């Protein structure tokens, strides 16, 4: 029973961390789409930070975080060019 309680506690923590990461990346994505590059830059920094924290807590795999960060930065750079 103790193992089950521990697993449930970790699942709930991981769920909140994952949700926070999704929120940050979605916010950055929407700001990039709206061509608000100044605000989008700050949102991307926040999203990258959230992804790094999730990796440190072993909630998501480091390669997945790297892929998401790369895609966000690529999208931001393309938006600032045009």
GIQUI-V363549 format. One line per field, one symbol per residue. phi: phi as a letter, one per 40 degrees, with the letter a starting at -180 (. if undefined). burial: 1 if it has 16 or more other C-alpha atoms within 10 Angstrom, else 0. A space follows every 10 residues. Layout:
phi: ???
burial: ???
This chain:
phi: .ccccccccc cccccccccc ccccccccdc ccccgccccc dccccccccc cccccccgcb cccccccccc cccccccccc cc
burial: 0000000000 0001001101 1001111110 1100001001 1011111101 1111100011 0000100110 0100010010 00
